Amino acid sequence: MRQDAILGRSNWPIHLNQLKGKGYEIKKLTFSGRLLFVGFGSVGQGVLPLILRHIDLKPEQISIITADERGHAEATRYGISFEISPLTRQNFRDVLIPRISKGDFLLNLSVDVSSVALMELCFERGTMYLDGCIEPWAGGYTDTSLSPSLRSNYAMREAALDLRRNHAAGPTIMPTHGANPGWVSSFVKRALLDVARDTGHGSAKPASRDDWAKLAMQLGVKVIHIAERDTQTSNVPKRVGEFVNTWSVEGFAGEGSQPAELGWGSHERHFPPDGKRHEFGCDAAIYLQRPGASVRVRSWTPLEGPYHGFLITHGESISIADYLTVRDGDRVLYRPTVHYAYHPCDAAVLSVHELAGKNWHMQADRRILMDEITDGIDELGVLLMGHAKCAYWLGSRVHVDDARKLAPYNNATSLQVCAGVLSSMMWAIENPWSHLTEPEDIPYDRVIELARPYLGEIASAYGNWTPLQDRGVLFPEDVDATDPWQFKNFRVT
């Protein structure tokens, strides 16, 4: 079925002194500006110790503005200023302007705060910026006064790209730089090079966006999944009326309530009956007229094998598809279909099932699994399909025990996100005037190098799996047997 090749394995536990001499020096960079956290949930708490470990700055340079008490004890432990001051459309400029100026860094890890509004302010102030996803103001994900198109990640990305078009130059502004979206875009490039090598493709390493897109086309890559299986389990079962997750509950519920979105490939010939195109922007993606957490797709990872995942909207589904598009003038010659295929931890699956049963009205109680996790791995990677070797997965496997040994305040999932935030933040400090920069725009090898200490086991595997495997055995199914890589075959109906 597969050949499972381990590209690199961390020897656990890794202590700080063991990082020296391996390219993971404790203090890699010096930063003299101010660092402002907006939001301090699970990722903020998890990445703070890593920032202090690898970036030479003092606690008095750091401050936190957040909407609630979460993380207060952790901030106090490090001697960092912590203020509860929820940001709104009306107050965000008054709250933030005294705290950021030229050469400072705003790290936005919040929910319900407009990323585009903060990015615009950072352009004005000459302040570097990074977030893990492009957020709207509170209620924006489910605002029915807006069309589904306008409350999509596609629309929010286009609003962010408008900032790049409207500012001729500026500080490094980095939307969607976590795990996914984030370092998975660098893994797509690494995976393309691996497939090129293993299929005897003789082209040189791509030097431009057009080169990467042409390489994907020449290799015959038709579909790219961000394929993730989280197996972490807890000794405290999910209760009725409780949403449980291994990362932000509000973030997951919000994106799960948005329309399902996917980059739409040039090979596709069955447009979904509930699918819609956007009437503006790059036209690299479509959306379905239903919440992403209600749509399931077939996918595959090396440890899990075949599985059903949620087609949750994510920024990388759009940006990777756009980046790998080959055009002849206005005509699209090639584009892969790209989307997320997410199987969260089992407690989160039950939480989503309950959320859907309540017609997307959020549960009253919410819990992020952390200390009560007893076992499990987050297996997160990119799955490239349709090329000469069928399917190739490349990604990170982090066991919860290893995450705890390496970094405080983390589980397997949060550490993978923190690795992306840290690596992109460090690249921004190295390149402070690089304008608005998406994950596909920065050197893939530098991102992987900086994130590597916190990605656990980096593994790759070829497989002969397709979404047609074992189909139509119990009952007849409506599939396109002439091309396994059609989205129609991936979708679970």
N, C-alpha and C positions, 0 to 999 in steps of 0.2 A: 504493500500500500504506500509506503513512504520510506525515504531515507532521512533520518533525523541527524543533522550535522550541528554540533555545538561549535559556535564561532568564538565563544569566550565565556569563561565561568569565573565568577568572583569567589574567592575563598572566604567563607564566613567564619566568625565575624571579622569585619574589617575595622580595626581601630585606627585612630587618627594617625599614629606614628607609622602604620603600615601603608598609608597612602603616599607618604614621602618616597621619592625615588621611583615612583611608578607613573609619573606624569600627573599625579593628583595632589600637588603641593597644597598644604593647608591654606595658606594665603596666596592666592594666585594673582589678585588684582588689588589695587588701592583705589578707593573712591573718596573724594573729598567733599562731595555735595551732601545735601540732605536726602534721605530716603523716607518717603511717605507711603505707608500702607493705607489703602482704602479698602476696608473689609478685612476681617481677621478670623475667618472660619477655619475649617480643617486644613486647607492648603496653606493659608497664611501662617498658621501655627506650625505646620510641618516644614515650610521652607525657611522660616526665620533662622533656626539653628544652622542650616546649610549656608545661608548668606553670611552669617557671622563666622562660619568656619572657613569660607573660601574668599571672602572679600574683606579687605582691611578697612574697616570703618568702626567707629565707636558707638555704643548704645545711645549717646546723646545726639548723634546725627539722625537717629531713627525716631519716627513717631507714627502712631496708629490712630486713624479715624474710622470708627465702625458704628454699626447700628444697634448693637446689643452687647451684653456682658461677656459673650463667648471669647475666650482667649485672654481675659484680663489677668488671670493668675500667671499664665505663661509669660505675658509681656512684663509683668512686675518682676518675675524671676530674673529676667535679663536687664532690668533697670531701664525699660523703654516706656516712653510717654504713651498713655492709652486714654483716648477720649471717646465717649459715646455721643455721637452727633450724626444722626441719619441724614444723608444727603438727599436733597430734593431738587426739582427743577428751579425752585425759587431761591434756595440758599447755597447751592454748591459753589458758586463763584465767590461769595463772601467767605465761606468756610475755607476754601482751598487757596485762594490767591495769596494770603499771608504766609502760606506754608510751602509754596513752590516758586522757584525762579530759575533763571538760566543755570544749567549745570546740575540741577537736582534730578531726582528720579521718583516718579509716581508709579507705584505697583498696585494695580487695581485688581483685587481678588474678591470683589463684592458681588452681590446680586441686587437687582432693582435699582441700579444706578446706570445711567446712560453712558456707555463706553464712548460713543461718538462725541457727546458733550465734553467729556473729560479729555479726549484726544484733541479736540479743538482748542480747549484751554491750554493744554500743554504745548501746542504749536505756538500759541500767543506768548507763553512764558519762557520758551526755550528749554522746556523740561522733558527729559526722556520719559517714556511711558511704556508699560507692558500690561497686558491682561491675558486671561486664559480663554475667554470667549467674548464676543461682542454682545453686550447686554443692553436691553431697553430700560427706560424708566419703569417703575413698578406698574404691573398690569399690562405691559406692552405685549407680552407673549400671547395673551388671551383677549386682547381688546377687539371686540367684535365690530366696533365702528370702523376698523381697518379691514381691508380684504385679506384673505390668507396670504396672498403674495406679499403684502406690505408688512406682515408680521413674521415673515420668514427670515432665516439666516441669510439668504440670498440678498434680501433688501437691506439688511443691516450691513452686510459686507459692501454693497454698492455705496451706501452712505459713508462708510469708512474710506473707500477708494476715492470718493469725491473730495475728501480732505487732501489726498495726495495730488489730485488734479488742481485743487484750489490754492495750494501752497507750493511755490517754486522750490523752496528749500526749507530745512527745518531740522529739529532734533530727531533722534531715533525714536520712532513711534511704532510699537510692536503689538498689533492686535492678534489674538488667538495663538499665543505661544505658551502652551502647556505641554501635555502629552498628546492628546488628540482633541482638538487641533493642536499642533505643535511639532514635537520631534518625529511624529509618524511621517511627516512630509520628507524629512531627511532620510528616513528608512526606505521610503519609496525610491529615492534616487539610488541608495546603496543596493536595493533589491534589483533595480534595473541593470546596474553594472554586474551584479552576480549572475543574472539570467543571461546577459550578453556574453559573459565569460564562459558559462557552462553550455551555451548553445553554439559556440564557435563564432560569434559575431565579432568582426574585426575592427569595429569603429573605435576611434580615440575617445577618451573621457570627454563628455560634453562640456563645452565652455560657455554655453548660453542657454536661455530658456528655450529657444527654438531647437537647439541641439538635443535637449532632454526630451522634448515632445517628439522629435523625429526618431530618436532612439526607441521610445515606447512604441511608436507606429511600426518601425522596422522589425521589432521583436514580436509584433502581433499581440500585444497586451490589450485585451478587450475589456476586462473588468478588474477593478481594484477594490477590495474590501478592507476597511479598517476592522479587523476581526479580533474580537476580545471575548474572553471567557473568564469570569471572576468566580472562583470556587471558595472564597472565604466564608467560614461558618462561625457561628456564635454560640456561646452557652446560655444566652438569654434569648429565647424565641421571640419572634415578632408577635406582638399582641394585636387583637382586633382594634381597628381605628388608629393604627400607628404606621407611619411610613419609615422604613428602615433602609439604610443604604451605607455603602462604604466610602462615599464622598458626599458632597453637598446635596441634601434632600431637596432644598428649594431649587437648586440648579438643575437637578435631574427631572423633577416634576415640571419645571418650566419648559425645558427643551422637549420633554416628552409630550407636552400639550401643544407645541408648535406643529405646523404641518410637516409631515414626512418629506424629506428633501433628498435628492440625489443628483450628482453629476450625470448628464444624459449622454450616452455614448453614440458615436456615429454609426455603429454596427446595429443599433437597435431597430427592430422593424415592427414591434407591437407596442404602440403607445398605450399606457394604462388608461382604462376607461374613466378612472377618477383622477387622472393626471391633468396638470395645467402647465402651460408655459408662462413665464413672466413677460411682461410687455415693455421691459426696460433692461438696460445693463448688458452684460457680456453674453447672455443666453446660453451659458454652459450647463445650466441645471434646470430641473423641473421640480414641481411639488405635487403631492397628492392631497386631495381634499379630505384629509382625515388626520388625526393626531399621530405623530410618529410612534408613540408608545402603543398604538393599536395595530401597527403594521409589523409583521414578522417576515424575515428572510432566511433562506438557507445559507449557511456558511461553514467554514472548517478551520480549525486550528490543530497543530500537531498533537497536543496532549488530549484535547477534548474529542477530536475527530469531527464528524458532522454534527451540527447543532442548528437550532432555530434561534435567531437573535432579533432584537428590536431594530427597526430602521429609524433610529433616532436622528433627527437633524443635527448636523455638525458642520462647522465652517470648512473643515478640510475636504468634505465631499464636494464642495463648490470650488475651492481654491485649487485643489490638485487637478480637478477636471479642466478648469480654465487654463492652468499652467501647462498642461500636456496637450492642449489643442493645437493642431496643425491646420493652418488656413492657406488658402490661395485667394487673396483678396478678401472678399466677404464670405467666400464659400468654405465650409468646414470640411477638410479632407479626412481628419481623424480626431477622435476624442474617446477616451475610455469612459465607461460607466463607473462611477465612484460613489461609494456610500459606506456608512457605518453599519456594522452587524454586531450588536451588543447583547451579550448574555450577562447581565449583572449577577451579583450573588443571589442565591436562592431566596433570601428574605426580601430582597428588592423586587424580585419577580412577583412574589406574593403581594408586595405593596402596590406594584403597578396594576396587578389584577384587581385589587380592591379599589384603587383610584379610578380605574375605568368603569367599574361597577357603580360608582357614585357619580358617573358622568363628569369626571375630571374635576370634582370638588375635592380639595386637598384634605387629607386626614388632619385631625386636631393635634395628634401627638407625632413627633418626629425624632428620629434618633440616628446618629452617625455611629456605625460600629467602629470601635477602636480597641480599648483594653479587653473587651469581652470576646474578641475574636480568638478562637482556639486553634484554627488550622486554615490552610488554603493558600492558593496562588492566584495572582492576576496575570493572565497570559494575554498580552496585548501586542499586536503586530499588524503588518500589512500583508495582504494575500493578493498576489498578482496572478491573473488567470488568462488563458487563451493563447499563450505562447507555445513554443515547440515542446516544452517540458510540462505542459498542462497547468499545474498550479505550484506556486512558490510562496511560502510564508516566511517572513523574517520579522523577529520581534524580541520583546523582553518578557522574561518570566521572573517575577519577584514573589518569594514566599513571605508570608506575614512575619515569621520568626526572623528572617534575614532583614526585613525592613526595620524591625524593632532594634536589632543589634547595631544597625548602621546609623539610624537617625531617630531622635526622640519625636514624640507626638505624630507618629506615622503608622499607617497600615500599608499593605502592598499596593493598593490603588493610589493613595495619596502620594506615596513616594515617587511613583512614576510621573505624576503630574508635577511634583516639586522638582524633579530632575529637569523637566523641560523649562519650567520657570527660571530655575537657577542658570541653566546653560544659556538661555536666550538673554537673560539679564546681564550675564557676564560678557556676552558678545556685544550687547549694546554699550556697555561701559568701554569696551575696546574700540567701538565704532560709534561715537556719540552723536554724529551728525549725518546719519544715513537715511533720514526722511522716513516715510511710512513704509514699513518692511513686513511683508507676510512671511510665514515659515518657509515657503518655497524659495524665497529670495536670498536667504543667507547660506553660507557654505555648509553643505550637509556634513562634511567630515569634521568641521569644528564643532558643530552642535553635538554630534555623537561623542566626540572626544570629551567635551565638558560635561555631558550628562552621564557618561559611562559608569562612574563609580556608583550610581544609584539606580541602575537598570537591571541589576541582578544578573541572571544568566541570559546572554544574547544567543539565541538559537535560530537555526534556519532549517527548513524542511521542504523537499519536493514531494508532491503527492499527485495521484491520478484521480482525485476526487473531482466530480462535477455535480451540479445540482440535479442531474438526471439519475444519479446513482440510486438504485432500488426503488425508483418511482413506478407507479402503476401496478404494484404487486398485489396489494389488497383490493384496490379499486382502480378503475380507469381514471386517468388524470389528463387534463388539457395541457399538454406541453408542446414545445417546439423541438421535436427530436432532431431536426436538421442542424440546429446550432445550440449547444448546451448553454452558451454564454449570454443568452437573451434574459433580460430582467424578468420576463414572464416566468421563466423556469426557476428563478431564485425566490420569487415572492410566494409566500405561504398563503393559500386562499382556502 
